[in-house]
Amino acid sequence: MSTTIMVPLDGSPAAECAIPWALALAKRMNGAVRLVGVHAPPAVMFDGESMVGNIIPDISIRQKEVDYFAAVQARVHEPDVPVIADLLDGSVISSLADYAGKLGPRWAVMATHGRGAMARFLLGETATEFVRRSPCPVLLIHEGEPKPGSDVSNVLIPLDGSELAEQMLGPAAQFARAFGAPITLLIAQADCQLADPVGYLNQQADRLRADGLTVETRVVTEGHAAEAIVATATARAGTVIALATHGRGGLSKLVWGSITEAVVHRTTAPVLVFKPGQK
């Protein structure tokens, strides 16, 4: 796997909030950033047998998209971090997934939504489909989230005692190490069937501490998982939440189903999503 950080863009300023995070990761890992978009041909509207509206030639639209990516590439600067821009053609999700499969990026970083002409792949079910099909961990960034750096103060990893959730430990530890951030392991007791959650968390924490990471544990006795995760992240500025996914659906299928979907939608913190089985 390369140390390239992939950033899907849709032509909107909102989507560009992912770029500083990608640059920060690439700098810390001696990697490169790859800005990627997918050309979206103009929609054609019909009224009976007649075409409605002014149709801009597709070649003109594509050229504007090419110019946009060239402009973004030109103004994105980070010492010792190469930045490359690519514009793909084809179905948005398939094109991005195939591209990621061939590129083998270490991470993908993307905004949770966008409003540009190509914004369809950053909205609703299309975004969750990309998360499901991505061959690498995906860091979801909310518009307006502060730029990364020393502000990354904690990586929060919710666990539930399952092997699936534990598979988040590897990529989350790698992310925490890149930013020099401590890790918090959390269990919401109301949604946990473990007889000894404290002992379980200490066992998982020791595994991470053996790799030189700073780890603290927390068992929340009040409230359910989504509430505990969001509240914990909100209480500590600079927190990044790390969650594993089954890989069988969109964000609504992440580990605890609707619980994790609620976390993604309620929190303003960045969320690192990982699909077990990735390399």
C-alpha positions in Angstrom: 0.0 0.0 0.0 1.3 3.4 -0.9 1.5 6.5 1.3 -0.8 8.4 -1.0 -3.8 10.2 0.5 -6.8 10.3 -1.9 -9.2 13.2 -1.8 -12.5 13.0 -3.8 -13.6 16.5 -4.8 -16.9 17.7 -6.4 -15.9 21.2 -7.4 -17.4 22.9 -4.3 -15.6 24.8 -1.6 -17.4 22.6 1.0 -15.6 19.5 -0.3 -12.2 21.2 -0.1 -12.3 21.2 3.7 -10.8 17.7 3.3 -7.6 19.0 1.7 -5.8 20.3 4.8 -6.4 17.0 6.6 -5.0 15.1 3.6 -1.9 17.4 3.5 -1.4 16.9 7.2 -1.5 13.1 6.9 0.7 13.1 3.9 3.3 15.3 5.5 3.5 13.2 8.6 3.8 10.0 6.6 6.2 11.3 3.9 3.4 10.7 1.4 1.6 12.5 -1.5 -1.9 13.8 -2.0 -4.1 12.8 -5.0 -7.0 15.1 -5.7 -9.7 13.1 -7.7 -12.9 14.1 -9.4 -15.3 12.4 -11.8 -16.6 14.2 -14.9 -20.4 14.5 -14.7 -22.0 15.0 -18.1 -24.9 17.5 -18.3 -28.4 16.1 -17.6 -30.8 16.2 -20.6 -34.4 17.1 -20.0 -37.2 16.0 -22.3 -40.7 17.4 -22.7 -42.5 14.9 -24.9 -40.3 14.7 -28.0 -38.6 18.1 -27.6 -35.5 18.8 -25.6 -36.0 21.5 -22.9 -33.4 24.1 -21.8 -30.0 25.3 -23.0 -27.6 22.4 -23.3 -24.0 23.3 -22.7 -21.6 21.1 -24.8 -20.2 18.4 -22.7 -16.6 19.2 -23.8 -17.1 22.7 -22.3 -18.2 21.4 -19.0 -15.3 18.9 -18.8 -12.8 21.7 -19.6 -14.2 23.8 -16.7 -13.7 20.8 -14.4 -10.2 20.3 -15.7 -9.4 24.0 -15.1 -10.9 23.7 -11.6 -8.6 20.8 -10.6 -5.6 22.5 -12.1 -6.4 25.7 -10.1 -6.8 23.7 -6.8 -3.6 21.9 -7.4 -1.8 25.2 -8.1 -2.9 26.8 -4.9 -2.4 23.8 -2.6 1.0 24.1 -1.0 2.7 22.0 1.6 6.5 21.7 1.7 7.7 18.2 0.6 4.2 17.0 -0.2 3.6 16.3 -3.9 0.0 17.1 -5.0 -1.5 15.5 -8.1 -4.9 16.0 -9.6 -6.9 13.6 -11.8 -10.3 13.9 -13.4 -11.9 10.6 -14.2 -14.7 9.7 -16.7 -17.5 7.3 -16.0 -19.9 6.3 -13.2 -19.0 8.3 -10.1 -18.8 5.6 -7.5 -17.4 2.9 -9.7 -14.8 5.2 -11.1 -13.7 6.3 -7.7 -13.6 2.8 -6.3 -11.8 1.4 -9.3 -9.3 4.2 -9.1 -8.7 3.7 -5.4 -8.3 0.0 -6.0 -5.5 0.6 -8.5 -3.9 3.5 -6.6 -3.9 1.7 -3.3 -4.0 4.9 -1.1 -3.2 4.6 2.6 -6.2 6.8 3.4 -9.1 8.6 1.6 -10.2 11.9 3.1 -13.5 13.4 2.0 -16.1 15.9 3.1 -19.4 14.5 4.5 -21.3 16.6 1.9 -20.9 18.9 -1.1 -22.9 21.3 -3.1 -21.2 21.6 -6.4 -22.2 20.3 -9.9 -20.5 17.0 -9.2 -21.9 16.8 -5.6 -24.0 13.7 -6.2 -21.1 11.4 -5.0 -20.8 13.3 -1.7 -24.5 13.1 -0.9 -26.7 10.5 0.7 -26.5 6.9 -0.5 -23.8 7.6 -3.0 -21.4 8.8 -0.3 -22.1 5.7 1.8 -21.6 3.5 -1.2 -18.1 4.9 -1.7 -17.3 4.4 2.0 -18.5 0.7 1.6 -16.4 0.1 -1.5 -13.3 2.0 -0.5 -10.3 -0.3 -0.2 -8.8 1.9 2.5 -9.9 3.7 5.6 -11.9 6.9 4.9 -11.7 10.0 7.1 -15.0 12.0 6.9 -14.6 15.7 7.5 -17.5 18.1 8.3 -17.5 21.5 6.7 -16.1 24.1 9.0 -14.0 21.6 11.0 -10.8 23.2 12.2 -7.7 22.4 10.2 -5.6 19.5 11.6 -2.3 19.7 13.3 -1.6 20.1 17.0 -5.5 20.4 17.3 -5.8 16.6 17.0 -5.8 15.9 20.7 -7.4 12.5 20.9 -8.5 9.5 18.9 -11.7 8.0 20.3 -12.3 4.3 19.6 -15.7 2.9 20.7 -15.7 -0.8 21.4 -18.4 -3.3 22.2 -16.5 -6.5 22.9 -16.8 -7.8 19.3 -13.9 -8.8 17.1 -15.3 -6.6 14.4 -15.0 -3.4 16.5 -11.5 -4.5 17.6 -10.3 -4.4 14.0 -10.5 -0.6 14.2 -7.6 -0.7 16.6 -5.0 -1.1 13.9 -5.9 1.8 11.6 -6.9 4.0 14.4 -3.5 3.5 16.1 -1.7 4.3 12.9 -3.7 7.5 12.6 -3.0 8.4 16.2 0.7 7.8 15.8 0.8 10.0 12.7 -0.6 12.9 14.7 1.1 12.0 18.0 -2.3 11.9 19.7 -3.4 9.7 22.6 -6.2 7.2 22.3 -9.3 6.8 24.4 -11.1 3.4 24.4 -14.8 3.7 25.2 -17.6 1.3 26.1 -21.2 2.3 26.7 -22.3 -0.1 29.4 -26.0 0.1 28.3 -25.1 -1.4 24.9 -22.5 -3.9 26.1 -22.9 -7.5 27.1 -19.5 -7.9 28.6 -19.4 -9.1 32.2 -16.2 -7.1 32.9 -16.0 -4.1 30.5 -13.2 -2.5 32.6 -11.0 -5.6 32.4 -11.8 -5.9 28.7 -10.8 -2.3 28.0 -7.6 -2.6 30.0 -6.6 -5.7 28.0 -7.1 -3.9 24.7 -5.3 -0.8 26.0 -2.3 -2.9 27.0 -2.0 -4.1 23.4 -1.7 -0.5 22.2 0.5 0.6 25.0 2.9 -2.2 24.0 3.4 -0.3 20.7 4.3 2.9 22.5 0.9 4.6 22.4 -0.7 6.5 25.2 -4.1 5.0 26.0 -6.8 5.7 28.5 -10.1 3.8 29.0 -13.6 4.9 29.8 -16.8 3.0 30.7 -19.9 5.2 30.4 -22.6 4.0 32.7 -25.4 6.4 31.6 -26.8 6.7 28.1 -26.5 4.6 25.0 -23.6 4.2 22.6 -24.4 7.0 20.2 -25.0 9.5 23.0 -21.8 8.5 24.8 -19.6 8.7 21.7 -20.9 12.1 20.6 -20.8 13.5 24.2 -17.2 12.3 24.7 -16.0 13.7 21.4 -17.8 17.0 22.1 -16.2 17.3 25.6 -12.7 17.1 24.2 -11.8 19.5 21.4 -9.7 18.0 18.7 -11.1 14.5 19.0 -11.3 12.1 16.0 -13.8 9.3 16.2 -12.7 5.9 14.8 -15.4 3.3 13.8 -15.4 0.0 12.0 -17.9 -1.0 9.3 -19.3 -4.4 8.3 -18.7 -3.5 4.7 -22.2 -4.8 3.7 -23.9 -1.4 3.3 -23.6 2.3 3.8 -23.1 4.3 6.9 -26.3 2.8 8.4 -24.5 -0.6 8.6 -21.5 0.5 10.7 -20.9 -1.9 13.6 -24.0 -0.9 15.6 -26.2 0.0 12.6 -28.3 3.0 13.4 -26.2 3.9 16.4 -23.2 4.7 14.3 -25.3 6.4 11.7 -26.5 8.7 14.4 -22.9 9.4 15.5 -21.9 10.4 11.9 -24.8 12.7 11.6 -24.8 14.2 15.1 -21.1 14.9 15.7 -19.1 17.7 14.2 -15.8 15.7 14.9 -14.0 14.0 12.0 -14.9 10.3 11.8 -12.5 7.7 10.6 -14.3 4.7 9.0 -12.6 1.4 8.5 -13.9 -1.8 6.7 -12.4 -4.9 8.2 -10.4 -7.0 5.7 -8.6 -4.0 4.2 -4.8 -4.1 4.0 
